[in-house]
Amino acid sequence: QVQLVESGGGLVQAGDSLRLSCAISRRTFSAYTMAWFRQAPGKEREFVAAISRSGDSTYYRDSVKGRFAISRDNAKNTVYLQMNMLKPEDTALYYCAAKNEILRNNNYYTRYDYWGQGTQVTVSS
């Protein structure tokens, strides 16, 4: 069973930064494509960012490009989401997700098999 545990959420002001972390309970972490999703109250869950197994390919939703950066440390079984210039509209529950599938330009936002419990990010104006 693959377990994902997120951390790093919190309450910040607009313009601040946060770094989310997600640890995976598998030594074969490097075999998983990883991603971050988020869900705001009353809205559907949406894709935020994804990173390939090796870390050399990434995808982002348009609204976070230039502000967010996804990265991974395969030696630490951890994926990160650095969030800069946060806006109130970034407020959401952020989820880490994983799948044992090669990251492609037509699947980066879908078919994830494993999910964490989420970490809350609240941005005040």
Buried (B, 14 or more C-beta within 10 A) or exposed (E): EBEBBBBBBEEBEEEBEBEBBBBBEBEEBEEBBBBBBBBBEEEEBEBBBBBBBEBEBBBBBEEBEEBBBBBBEBEEBBBBBBBBEBBEEBBBBBBBBBBEBEBEEEBBBEEBEBBBEBBEBBBEE
